[in-house]
């Protein structure tokens, strides 16, 4: 029997911006379904999710993908946080999302999310001079060349890891400041869109370790005109509205025999 490594990933209780946490569980055999994975415990007092005198919290596996870093049959497991009695922890927003998504499943909603972020080398954004600021924004956005682009090797590796994990990554681009980038996830349904976003964030932070840089999703990473606000933008659209928009924009399309609105994308 071949044992595998399952990286249990969860969202901690820090505010206003939560962090990702993870630890590795050794599982006796290859995992075929989420029900194959056991619940697991952790010390919530170290993650701002419990008091020190009653610190037990539980991890409930809810979604898993292949681990593109370790390879083989190893997996990455997104988890919800539960209290020791099995009730939903106050930091667990996914449970409510899953409930609402199931209630309105007939609407077949799609979601897409753009995640902007900044690489940091020490206390400065990657590509910033040690003193002062770089040139104003202009040539950095979707730029090319060593004068404008910093961290591309990390971004390329992260993109490939996301694809290898089977995430619905739909693109990347450099943003308006040195060391600032964006990736897009979706379109896909909820709560899967959130699971994939958090796993993509975990992979980004994990691979950044190998390059000795950190990742910030701070909304305003540099307090000057070089930096735009960084926010995870989202879009959503239900199936009926997708079809109506396609019929309005492309009235002759339904005369063909190849109508499949899924392949026209979310952002129409």
C-alpha positions as CSV (number, residue, x, y, z in Angstrom):
1,X,0.0,0.0,0.0
2,X,1.5,3.3,-1.1
3,X,1.1,6.2,1.2
4,X,0.5,9.7,-0.1
5,X,0.9,13.3,1.2
6,X,-2.2,15.5,1.5
7,X,-1.6,19.2,2.1
8,X,-4.5,20.4,4.2
9,X,-5.0,24.1,3.5
10,X,-7.3,26.5,5.4
11,X,-8.0,30.2,6.0
12,X,-7.1,31.6,9.4
13,X,-8.9,34.1,11.6
14,X,-6.7,37.2,11.0
15,X,-8.6,40.4,10.2
16,X,-9.0,42.4,8.0
17,X,-7.0,40.1,5.7
18,X,-6.9,36.4,6.5
19,X,-3.8,34.3,5.9
20,X,-3.5,30.8,4.5
21,X,-2.3,28.0,6.7
22,X,-1.4,24.4,5.8
23,X,0.0,21.2,7.1
24,X,0.7,17.8,5.7
25,X,-1.3,14.7,6.5
26,X,0.0,11.2,5.5
27,X,-2.9,9.2,4.0
28,X,-2.7,5.4,3.6
29,X,-3.6,5.2,-0.1
30,X,-4.5,7.2,-3.2
31,X,-7.5,9.5,-2.7
32,X,-10.4,9.1,-5.2
33,X,-13.1,11.2,-3.6
34,X,-13.3,13.9,-0.9
35,X,-15.0,11.3,1.4
36,X,-11.7,9.4,1.5
37,X,-10.1,12.2,3.5
38,X,-10.6,12.3,7.3
39,X,-11.3,15.4,9.3
40,X,-8.2,16.7,11.1
41,X,-7.5,18.9,14.1
42,X,-5.3,22.0,14.7
43,X,-4.5,24.5,17.4
44,X,-6.8,27.5,16.8
45,X,-5.1,29.6,19.4
46,X,-2.1,30.0,17.0
47,X,-4.3,31.2,14.1
48,X,-6.7,33.6,16.0
49,X,-9.5,31.0,15.8
50,X,-9.7,29.9,19.4
51,X,-8.6,30.8,22.9
52,X,-5.6,29.2,24.5
53,X,-7.6,27.3,27.2
54,X,-9.9,25.7,24.5
55,X,-7.9,25.7,21.3
56,X,-9.1,22.7,19.4
57,X,-10.5,23.3,15.9
58,X,-11.3,20.9,13.1
59,X,-10.5,20.9,9.4
60,X,-13.2,19.5,7.1
61,X,-11.9,18.6,3.6
62,X,-14.1,20.0,0.9
63,X,-12.1,20.2,-2.3
64,X,-8.9,18.7,-3.6
65,X,-6.6,18.8,-6.6
66,X,-3.4,17.2,-7.6
67,X,-0.3,18.6,-5.9
68,X,1.8,20.0,-8.8
69,X,4.8,20.6,-6.6
70,X,5.2,17.2,-5.0
71,X,3.6,15.3,-7.9
72,X,2.6,11.7,-8.0
73,X,-0.6,11.0,-6.2
74,X,-0.1,13.7,-3.6
75,X,-2.8,16.3,-3.3
76,X,-3.7,19.8,-2.1
77,X,-6.9,19.8,0.0
78,X,-9.0,22.9,0.7
79,X,-10.7,22.7,4.1
80,X,-13.4,24.5,6.0
81,X,-12.8,25.3,9.7
82,X,-15.2,23.8,12.2
83,X,-15.4,24.2,16.0
84,X,-14.5,21.2,18.1
85,X,-18.2,20.3,18.4
86,X,-18.5,20.2,14.6
87,X,-20.4,23.4,14.2
88,X,-19.3,26.0,11.6
89,X,-16.5,28.3,12.9
90,X,-17.2,32.1,12.7
91,X,-14.3,32.5,10.3
92,X,-15.8,29.9,7.9
93,X,-17.6,31.8,5.2
94,X,-17.5,29.0,2.7
95,X,-20.2,27.0,4.4
96,X,-22.8,29.7,3.8
97,X,-21.6,30.1,0.2
98,X,-22.0,26.4,-0.4
99,X,-25.5,26.5,1.1
100,X,-26.6,29.4,-1.1
101,X,-25.0,27.9,-4.2
102,X,-26.9,24.6,-3.7
103,X,-30.2,26.5,-3.1
104,X,-29.9,28.3,-6.4
105,X,-28.1,25.6,-8.4
106,X,-30.7,25.7,-11.1
107,X,-29.5,29.2,-12.1
108,X,-26.2,27.7,-13.1
109,X,-24.2,30.8,-12.2
110,X,-20.7,31.4,-13.4
111,X,-18.1,33.5,-11.5
112,X,-14.7,34.9,-12.6
113,X,-12.2,36.6,-10.3
114,X,-9.1,38.7,-11.0
115,X,-6.5,38.5,-8.3
116,X,-4.0,41.3,-8.2
117,X,-0.9,41.1,-6.1
118,X,2.6,42.5,-5.5
119,X,5.9,40.7,-5.0
120,X,8.1,42.1,-2.2
121,X,11.9,41.8,-1.8
122,X,12.3,42.6,1.9
123,X,10.4,45.8,2.7
124,X,10.2,47.1,-0.9
125,X,8.1,45.9,-3.8
126,X,10.2,43.9,-6.3
127,X,11.9,46.2,-8.8
128,X,11.7,49.3,-6.5
129,X,15.0,51.2,-5.9
130,X,16.3,51.0,-2.3
131,X,15.5,54.7,-1.8
132,X,12.6,56.5,-3.4
133,X,10.3,55.3,-6.1
134,X,10.5,54.0,-9.6
135,X,9.3,55.9,-12.7
136,X,5.6,56.6,-12.8
137,X,3.2,54.1,-14.2
138,X,3.0,53.8,-18.0
139,X,5.2,51.2,-19.4
140,X,4.8,48.5,-16.7
141,X,1.3,47.4,-17.5
142,X,1.4,44.3,-19.8
143,X,5.0,45.3,-20.4
144,X,8.1,43.4,-21.6
145,X,11.8,44.0,-20.9
146,X,14.0,44.0,-17.9
147,X,13.4,47.7,-17.3
148,X,9.7,47.2,-16.8
149,X,9.1,43.6,-15.6
150,X,10.1,42.0,-12.3
151,X,9.2,38.5,-11.2
152,X,8.1,37.0,-14.5
153,X,9.9,33.7,-13.8
154,X,7.8,33.3,-10.6
155,X,4.6,34.2,-12.5
156,X,5.3,31.7,-15.3
157,X,6.0,28.9,-12.8
158,X,2.9,29.8,-10.8
159,X,0.8,29.7,-13.9
160,X,2.1,26.3,-14.9
161,X,1.5,24.9,-11.4
162,X,-2.1,26.1,-11.5
163,X,-2.7,24.4,-14.8
164,X,-1.0,21.2,-13.6
165,X,-3.3,21.3,-10.6
166,X,-6.3,21.5,-12.9
167,X,-7.4,25.0,-11.8
168,X,-9.5,27.0,-14.1
169,X,-6.9,29.7,-14.6
170,X,-7.8,31.9,-17.6
171,X,-4.9,34.3,-17.8
172,X,-2.1,36.5,-16.3
173,X,-0.7,39.9,-16.9
174,X,1.8,42.4,-15.5
175,X,0.1,45.3,-13.7
176,X,0.8,49.1,-13.4
177,X,3.7,49.0,-10.9
178,X,7.0,47.1,-10.8
179,X,6.6,43.8,-9.2
180,X,2.8,43.9,-9.5
181,X,0.9,41.2,-11.3
182,X,-2.6,39.7,-11.8
183,X,-4.1,36.3,-12.5
184,X,-7.6,35.4,-13.4
185,X,-9.6,32.3,-12.2
186,X,-12.8,31.1,-13.9
187,X,-15.4,31.1,-15.2
188,X,-16.7,28.4,-12.9
189,X,-19.4,27.8,-10.3
190,X,-19.4,28.5,-6.6
191,X,-18.1,27.5,-4.1
192,X,-15.5,25.9,-6.5
193,X,-14.4,29.4,-7.7
194,X,-13.4,30.3,-4.1
195,X,-11.7,27.0,-3.5
196,X,-9.6,27.4,-6.7
197,X,-8.8,31.1,-5.9
198,X,-7.5,30.1,-2.4
199,X,-5.5,27.2,-3.8
200,X,-4.0,29.5,-6.5
201,X,-3.0,31.9,-3.8
202,X,-1.4,29.1,-1.7
203,X,0.6,28.0,-4.7
204,X,1.7,31.5,-5.4
205,X,3.0,32.0,-1.8
206,X,4.5,28.6,-1.8
207,X,6.5,29.0,-5.0
208,X,7.5,32.5,-4.0
209,X,9.4,30.9,-1.0
210,X,11.7,29.3,-3.6
211,X,12.7,32.7,-4.9
212,X,13.1,34.4,-1.5
213,X,10.2,36.9,-2.1
214,X,6.9,37.5,-0.4
215,X,3.4,38.1,-1.9
216,X,1.1,40.9,-0.8
217,X,-2.5,41.4,-1.7
218,X,-2.6,44.7,0.2
219,X,-5.1,47.0,-1.6
220,X,-2.6,49.9,-1.8
221,X,0.9,48.3,-1.5
222,X,2.9,51.5,-2.3
223,X,1.6,54.9,-1.0
224,X,2.4,56.9,-4.1
225,X,1.0,57.5,-7.6
226,X,2.9,54.5,-9.0
227,X,0.5,52.1,-7.5
228,X,-3.2,51.6,-8.3
229,X,-5.5,49.9,-5.7
230,X,-5.2,46.1,-5.8
231,X,-8.5,44.4,-5.4
232,X,-9.8,40.9,-6.3
233,X,-12.4,41.9,-8.9
234,X,-15.2,39.5,-9.5
235,X,-17.9,39.0,-12.2
236,X,-20.8,36.7,-12.2
237,X,-23.7,35.8,-14.6
238,X,-26.4,33.2,-14.6
239,X,-27.2,30.8,-17.5
240,X,-30.5,32.4,-18.6
241,X,-28.8,35.9,-18.9
242,X,-25.8,34.4,-20.7
243,X,-28.1,32.9,-23.4
244,X,-30.1,36.2,-23.6
245,X,-27.0,38.3,-24.1
246,X,-25.6,35.9,-26.7
247,X,-28.9,36.0,-28.6
248,X,-28.9,39.8,-28.6
249,X,-25.2,40.1,-29.6
250,X,-25.2,37.3,-32.2
251,X,-28.8,36.9,-33.5
252,X,-27.8,34.7,-36.4
253,X,-25.9,32.2,-34.2
254,X,-28.9,30.1,-33.3
255,X,-29.3,29.3,-37.1
256,X,-26.2,27.2,-36.9
257,X,-25.8,23.8,-35.4
258,X,-22.8,24.6,-33.2
259,X,-24.4,26.6,-30.4
260,X,-22.6,26.1,-27.1
261,X,-22.7,29.2,-25.0
262,X,-20.1,27.9,-22.6
263,X,-17.3,28.5,-25.1
264,X,-18.1,32.2,-25.5
265,X,-16.7,32.9,-22.1
266,X,-17.9,34.9,-19.1
267,X,-16.8,38.4,-20.1
268,X,-19.1,39.1,-23.1
